[in-house]
Amino acid sequence: MKTISYSGPDGAVQQADLNLPEGDGPFPLILGVSGGGWIRVHRGVLAQWGQYFAQHGFAFANVDYRRASAGKPLRVCQGKV
């Protein structure tokens, strides 16, 4: 597992945990987005999924995303994933 940083056009930096199978790629990628209603839950809750899929030949990226908060509409968060 490797933690990587990424950002969108607005420059807000987020992190993702990338699990890769052994061997040479390319590998199909599964993007894991945790639940939590845009206000809670961390990408770490999908860690076991990443391990499982990597063992079965898939790359798996479990991503963090911008959370909703007071004064920040949900639609802004949804547009960032």
KAPE-V812562 format. One record per backbone hydrogen bond with DSSP energy under -1.0 kcal/mol. NH is the residue of the N-H (numbers start at 1). CO is the residue of the C=O. If there is no record, write none. Layout:
nh: {NH:NH}
co: {CO:CO}
This chain:
nh: {2:4:6:11:14:16:17:18:19:30:32:39:40:45:46:47:50:51:52:53:54:55:57:58:59:60:61:62:63:64:68:72:77:78:79:80:81}
co: {18:16:14:8:6:4:62:2:60:59:61:36:36:42:43:44:46:47:48:49:50:51:54:53:28:19:30:17:32:15:38:69:73:74:75:77:78}
